[in-house]
Amino acid sequence: MILEGNRIILRRFKEDDLNDFYNYAKDESIGPNAGWKPHESIDESKEILNNFIKSEEVWAIHHKSDNKVIGSIGLHQDDKRKNINVRMVGYVLAKPYHNQGITTEAVKVIMDYAFNVLKVDLLSVYHFPFNLASKRVIEKCGFKFEGIIRKASKIYDSTIHDDVCYSLLKEEYFELIKTPNNY
């Protein structure tokens, strides 16, 4: 499945993406914001990339004009919710592409897919309190603040963080996209 935005293509990862993947995954400012440690070697990235290739949940964010993979986005089961017709959005983007609206574009493309193709009832998304860039993406995409789940996530270095929780119901999504300049 290939999904397309104005500047990006969301597609399945492939082996040829290894160098692009490693280049952003080794950045010490990227992984910790999503709860994982920066990759220490290309072999580590290769192992994770192989899991992504097998997965139906994770897409590469391919930048059209630069012709390279600059991040990833996923639709996962939300372990915090029992409803099987819910998906959780997760994403990372290479630092040189921050503050350009690319993550917002990728999330909006995946929202369309989730609500129109997968027919999910609800999309959820979480960020750590210190990840203000992710908070801004979430707000620009129209997600509703639900609350803070305190001490919810233990990450790679054994630190425990709160999860700031947002969601969007399918009814809210379809209302949101009907309103010009609101989405």
Secondary structure by P-SEA (a helix, b strand, c coil): cccccccbbbbbbcccaaaaaaaaaacccccccccccccccaaaaaaaaaaaaacccccccccccccccccccccccccccccccbbbbbbcccccccccaaaaaaaaaaaaaaaccccccbbbbbbcccaaaaaaaaaaacccccccccccccccccbbbbbbcccccaaaaaaaaaccccc
